[in-house]
Amino acid sequence: ALLFALLLSGCASTNAGESAENKMEDTSATPETPETPETPETPETASTAGATAETTGETTGETTPSPAADGYTVTQYADIQNYQCMSYTIEDGKGGLIVVDGGRAWQTQTMLDTIAQKGGKVDYWIITHPHDDHCGVLCSVLAAEVDLEIGQILISDIDYDAYLAQGIRTDTYAYLMMGLEGRDDVTWLHTGDEMDLLGLHMEVLSAYDDTLPGFSSNLGNDGSLMFKLSASEDSMLFCADVGGRMADRIMERCGDKLAATYIQMPHHGNNDMPPEFYEKVNPEAAFFDAPDWLMNNTDKETGETATYLTPQNIAIMKQLGAK
C-alpha cells in the first residue's frame, strides 16, 4: 500500500530531494483503493486487506525509510482495491506521528499496523472532510473503540445540518459524528487558524465557513481543509478535495502563502483548479492520490477512455517543472 516517502527538511538535503522525485515518478502507475462501504468496517474485517497491502508494498520494492534527525518523513499510501483515497503519515524522527485522513474503512487494519510500527500512538489525526475515502479508517477506529492513543483529532468545522441538507454522502458524516461524540480531543478548524504540530507550522488556508452553503453545491469537497505544513526550509500544501470554484477566493485571500515545495493535488488530481492556482504554488513535486486508471484517464471497469481531468493537471505540473 506504500506509494512513496520524502523528507520535509529543516536542512536542505539533495538525497532527500532526489528520493522524492524518483518515487513521485513511480506513483503515477501505482493502483489505489476501492470504495468504502457506507457502514464503517471494524479492524477485524479489514485484516485481509492489510495482508494484501503489505504484499503490494513488497512487490513495488518500496520500504518506509527511517525518519531523518533533521527532517520529517512524509509517506503516502495507496488503496489496495484500486480506488482513489487519501492517506498520509508524517513522522518527526523523534517518535511523533501525524496521520492525514487515512483512507477507506477496509484499510483500517493496514493503518493500525502502520501506526504500531511507528510507535503505537498518533499525536495528531487530521481529517480534511467527512467522505469515506478520507475518513473511513478513523470512523472504523472510533466505532470499534480501538485502544489507540490519539492526542488530537483536527477536522474542518463543516456545518452538519447544512451538509445533510445537500444530501451528498451523508452516512459517512453521521458515522464520524457518532464516533466523535463526547470526545474531548477534537479541534474544529477554520480558515486562518494556525498551530504547531511536532515542530511543523500548520496554516489553514481554506475550510468551511457560513458563506459556503450559498456558494458551493458540494460542501464536503469545498469545505475541505486546505492547509500548509512548513518546516524551516521545505513545505507541503495539502489541498484535500477543494474544487476549482474555490480558486479565486483562496488565491485572493492567501496570495504568496500558497507557495510550497510539495503539493497534494486537489481531488486526487481530477480537478478543475485553474493553472494560475498551481503557478502560485509552484511546487517541485506533486502528489496525485490516484490509481492508474485515473492517472491515465480510463474507465476503471471497461478500460475505455474517460473524461477525467487528471491528464491536464499532469501536463500543468510538467510545465511548471514539478515531478
C-alpha positions as CSV (number, residue, x, y, z in Angstrom):
1,A,0.0,0.0,0.0
2,L,3.0,2.3,0.3
3,L,3.5,4.6,-2.6
4,F,6.4,6.7,-1.7
5,A,8.1,8.8,1.1
6,L,10.0,12.0,1.1
7,L,11.5,14.4,3.6
8,L,10.3,17.8,4.7
9,S,13.7,19.1,5.7
10,G,14.9,21.7,8.1
11,C,18.2,21.5,6.4
12,A,18.4,21.1,2.6
13,S,19.1,17.5,1.6
14,T,19.9,16.7,-2.0
15,N,19.5,13.0,-1.4
16,A,16.0,13.5,0.1
17,G,15.0,15.6,-2.9
18,E,16.2,13.1,-5.4
19,S,14.4,10.3,-3.5
20,A,11.2,12.2,-3.5
21,E,11.4,12.9,-7.2
22,N,12.2,9.2,-8.1
23,K,9.3,7.9,-6.0
24,M,6.9,10.5,-7.5
25,E,7.7,9.1,-10.9
26,D,6.8,5.6,-9.7
27,T,3.5,6.9,-8.2
28,S,1.7,7.6,-11.4
29,A,1.3,3.9,-12.2
30,T,0.6,2.6,-8.8
31,P,-3.0,1.4,-8.2
32,E,-5.1,2.9,-5.4
33,T,-8.1,1.8,-3.3
34,P,-11.7,0.8,-3.7
35,E,-14.8,2.5,-2.4
36,T,-15.6,2.3,1.3
37,P,-19.0,0.9,2.2
38,E,-21.3,3.3,3.9
39,T,-21.1,1.3,7.1
40,P,-17.6,1.5,8.7
41,E,-15.7,-1.7,8.9
42,T,-14.0,-2.9,12.0
43,P,-10.3,-3.7,12.2
44,E,-11.1,-7.4,12.1
45,T,-13.0,-7.2,8.8
46,A,-10.1,-5.1,7.3
47,S,-7.4,-7.6,8.2
48,T,-7.3,-9.4,4.9
49,A,-6.9,-6.0,3.1
50,G,-4.0,-5.3,5.5
51,A,-2.2,-8.5,4.5
52,T,-2.7,-7.7,0.8
53,A,-1.3,-4.2,1.3
54,E,1.9,-5.5,2.8
55,T,2.4,-7.7,-0.2
56,T,1.8,-4.8,-2.5
57,G,4.4,-2.7,-0.7
58,E,7.0,-5.5,-1.1
59,T,6.2,-6.0,-4.8
60,T,6.8,-2.4,-5.6
61,G,10.1,-2.5,-3.9
62,E,9.3,0.4,-1.6
63,T,10.2,0.5,2.0
64,T,9.5,3.1,4.6
65,P,12.7,5.0,5.4
66,S,13.7,5.8,8.9
67,P,12.9,9.4,9.7
68,A,16.0,11.7,9.4
69,A,17.0,13.5,12.6
70,D,16.8,16.9,10.7
71,G,13.6,16.3,8.8
72,Y,10.1,14.9,8.6
73,T,9.2,11.8,6.7
74,V,6.0,12.1,4.7
75,T,4.6,8.8,3.4
76,Q,1.7,8.4,1.0
77,Y,-0.4,5.2,1.0
78,A,-2.4,3.7,-1.8
79,D,-5.8,2.0,-1.7
80,I,-5.4,-1.8,-2.1
81,Q,-8.6,-2.3,-4.2
82,N,-7.6,0.2,-6.9
83,Y,-9.9,3.1,-6.0
84,Q,-8.9,6.6,-5.1
85,C,-8.3,7.6,-1.5
86,M,-6.2,10.0,0.6
87,S,-3.9,8.6,3.3
88,Y,-0.6,10.0,4.6
89,T,1.6,9.7,7.7
90,I,4.2,12.3,8.8
91,E,7.0,11.4,11.2
92,D,9.3,13.8,13.0
93,G,12.1,11.4,13.6
94,K,11.6,11.5,17.4
95,G,8.6,9.2,17.8
96,G,6.0,11.8,16.8
97,L,3.3,10.8,14.3
98,I,0.7,12.7,12.3
99,V,-2.0,10.9,10.2
100,V,-3.7,12.8,7.4
101,D,-7.1,11.3,6.6
102,G,-6.1,7.6,6.5
103,G,-8.3,6.2,3.7
104,R,-11.3,3.9,3.4
105,A,-12.7,1.7,6.2
106,W,-11.3,-1.6,4.8
107,Q,-7.8,-0.1,5.2
108,T,-8.2,0.1,8.9
109,Q,-6.0,-2.9,9.9
110,T,-3.3,-1.8,7.5
111,M,-3.2,1.7,9.1
112,L,-3.3,0.3,12.6
113,D,-0.4,-2.0,11.7
114,T,1.5,1.0,10.3
115,I,0.8,3.1,13.4
116,A,2.0,0.2,15.6
117,Q,5.2,0.0,13.6
118,K,5.7,3.8,14.1
119,G,5.4,3.8,17.9
120,G,1.7,2.8,18.5
121,K,0.3,6.3,19.0
122,V,-0.9,9.2,16.9
123,D,-0.1,12.7,18.1
124,Y,-2.4,14.4,15.6
125,W,-5.0,12.8,13.3
126,I,-6.1,15.3,10.6
127,I,-9.4,14.7,8.8
128,T,-9.8,17.0,5.8
129,H,-13.5,16.3,5.3
130,P,-16.1,13.6,6.0
131,H,-16.0,11.5,2.9
132,D,-15.4,7.7,3.1
133,D,-12.3,7.7,1.0
134,H,-10.7,10.1,3.5
135,C,-12.1,9.4,7.0
136,G,-13.2,5.7,6.7
137,V,-10.4,4.4,8.8
138,L,-10.9,6.8,11.6
139,C,-14.7,6.1,11.5
140,S,-13.9,2.4,12.0
141,V,-11.3,3.0,14.7
142,L,-13.8,5.1,16.7
143,A,-16.8,2.8,16.1
144,A,-14.8,-0.3,17.2
145,E,-13.4,1.7,20.2
146,V,-9.9,0.6,19.3
147,D,-7.4,1.0,22.1
148,L,-5.3,3.6,20.3
149,E,-3.8,6.7,21.9
150,I,-4.7,9.8,19.8
151,G,-3.5,13.2,21.0
152,Q,-5.8,15.4,19.0
153,I,-8.2,15.0,16.1
154,L,-8.2,18.0,13.9
155,I,-11.1,18.5,11.5
156,S,-12.8,21.1,9.3
157,D,-15.8,22.5,11.1
158,I,-18.4,21.7,8.3
159,D,-21.9,22.6,9.5
160,Y,-23.6,19.2,10.0
161,D,-27.2,20.4,9.2
162,A,-26.1,22.2,6.1
163,Y,-24.1,19.2,4.9
164,L,-27.1,16.9,5.5
165,A,-29.4,19.3,3.6
166,Q,-27.3,18.8,0.5
167,G,-27.8,15.0,0.7
168,I,-24.3,14.1,-0.6
169,R,-22.6,11.1,1.1
170,T,-24.4,11.9,4.4
171,D,-24.0,8.5,6.1
172,T,-20.2,8.9,6.5
173,Y,-20.5,12.2,8.3
174,A,-23.2,10.7,10.5
175,Y,-20.8,7.8,11.4
176,L,-18.0,10.2,12.1
177,M,-20.1,12.5,14.3
178,M,-21.2,9.5,16.3
179,G,-17.6,8.5,16.8
180,L,-16.6,12.0,17.9
181,E,-19.5,12.4,20.3
182,G,-18.3,13.1,23.8
183,R,-14.6,13.2,23.0
184,D,-12.5,16.0,24.4
185,D,-9.6,15.6,22.0
186,V,-11.4,17.1,18.9
187,T,-10.3,20.5,17.5
188,W,-12.6,22.0,14.8
189,L,-10.6,24.1,12.4
190,H,-11.4,27.2,10.4
191,T,-9.8,29.3,7.7
192,G,-6.9,31.3,9.2
193,D,-6.2,29.0,12.1
194,E,-2.5,28.4,12.8
195,M,-0.9,25.9,15.1
196,D,2.4,24.0,15.5
197,L,2.4,20.2,15.1
198,L,5.5,18.4,16.2
199,G,7.6,21.5,15.2
200,L,5.8,21.9,11.8
201,H,3.8,25.1,11.4
202,M,0.3,24.5,10.2
203,E,-1.7,27.2,8.4
204,V,-5.3,26.5,7.4
205,L,-5.7,28.4,4.1
206,S,-9.3,27.2,3.4
207,A,-12.0,25.5,5.4
208,Y,-15.8,25.5,5.7
209,D,-17.4,28.9,6.6
210,D,-21.0,30.1,6.7
211,T,-20.9,31.6,3.2
212,L,-20.3,28.2,1.5
213,P,-23.9,26.8,1.6
214,G,-25.0,29.6,-0.8
215,F,-21.9,29.3,-2.9
216,S,-21.0,25.6,-3.3
217,S,-23.0,22.6,-4.3
218,N,-20.6,20.3,-2.6
219,L,-19.9,21.3,1.0
220,G,-17.8,18.2,1.7
221,N,-15.3,18.9,-1.0
222,D,-15.2,22.6,-1.0
223,G,-15.3,22.7,2.8
224,S,-12.3,20.5,3.0
225,L,-9.2,21.6,4.9
226,M,-6.6,23.1,2.6
227,F,-3.6,23.5,4.8
228,K,0.1,24.1,4.6
229,L,2.7,22.4,6.8
230,S,6.1,24.2,6.9
231,A,9.5,23.2,8.2
232,S,12.3,25.7,8.3
233,E,13.0,25.3,4.6
234,D,10.5,22.9,3.0
235,S,6.7,22.9,3.0
236,M,3.8,20.9,1.7
237,L,0.4,22.1,0.7
238,F,-2.5,19.7,1.3
239,C,-5.5,20.6,-0.9
240,A,-7.8,17.6,0.0
241,D,-10.8,17.7,-2.3
242,V,-11.2,21.5,-2.7
243,G,-12.8,22.3,-6.1
244,G,-11.9,24.9,-8.7
245,R,-14.9,27.1,-7.8
246,M,-12.9,28.0,-4.6
247,A,-9.8,29.0,-6.5
248,D,-10.4,32.8,-6.8
249,R,-11.4,33.0,-3.1
250,I,-8.3,31.2,-2.0
251,M,-5.9,33.0,-4.3
252,E,-7.2,36.4,-3.3
253,R,-7.1,35.6,0.4
254,C,-3.8,33.6,0.5
255,G,-1.6,35.0,-2.2
256,D,2.0,34.1,-1.7
257,K,1.1,31.8,1.2
258,L,0.2,29.2,-1.4
259,A,3.8,28.7,-2.4
260,A,5.1,25.3,-1.3
261,T,7.8,22.7,-2.0
262,Y,5.3,19.9,-2.5
263,I,1.6,19.8,-3.3
264,Q,-1.0,17.2,-2.6
265,M,-3.2,17.6,-5.7
266,P,-6.8,18.7,-5.1
267,H,-9.4,15.9,-5.5
268,H,-6.9,13.2,-6.4
269,G,-5.6,15.2,-9.4
270,N,-9.1,15.1,-11.1
271,N,-10.0,18.7,-10.5
272,D,-10.7,21.9,-12.3
273,M,-8.3,24.2,-10.4
274,P,-7.0,26.9,-12.9
275,P,-3.4,26.9,-13.9
276,E,-3.0,30.2,-12.1
277,F,-3.5,28.4,-8.8
278,Y,-0.8,25.9,-9.5
279,E,1.5,28.7,-10.6
280,K,1.2,30.4,-7.2
281,V,2.1,27.1,-5.5
282,N,4.9,26.4,-8.0
283,P,5.8,23.0,-6.4
284,E,8.9,20.9,-7.0
285,A,6.8,17.7,-6.8
286,A,3.1,16.8,-6.9
287,F,1.3,14.0,-5.0
288,F,-1.6,12.5,-7.0
289,D,-3.8,10.3,-4.8
290,A,-4.9,8.4,-7.8
291,P,-4.8,4.9,-9.2
292,D,-3.5,4.1,-12.7
293,W,-6.9,4.3,-14.4
294,L,-7.5,7.8,-13.0
295,M,-3.9,8.9,-13.9
296,N,-4.4,7.5,-17.4
297,N,-8.0,8.8,-17.9
298,T,-9.6,5.4,-18.5
299,D,-12.8,3.9,-17.1
300,K,-11.9,1.6,-14.2
301,E,-14.3,-1.1,-15.3
302,T,-14.2,-1.0,-19.0
303,G,-10.8,0.4,-19.8
304,E,-12.4,2.9,-22.2
305,T,-11.2,6.5,-22.5
306,A,-12.9,8.6,-19.8
307,T,-13.4,12.3,-19.2
308,Y,-11.2,12.8,-16.1
309,L,-9.2,16.0,-15.7
310,T,-6.1,14.3,-14.4
311,P,-4.1,14.3,-17.6
312,Q,-4.4,18.1,-18.0
313,N,-3.2,18.6,-14.4
314,I,-0.3,16.2,-15.0
315,A,0.6,18.4,-18.0
316,I,0.4,21.6,-15.9
317,M,2.8,20.1,-13.3
318,K,5.2,19.2,-16.1
319,Q,5.0,22.7,-17.5
320,L,5.9,24.0,-14.0
321,G,8.9,21.6,-13.8
322,A,7.3,19.6,-11.0
323,K,7.9,15.9,-10.6
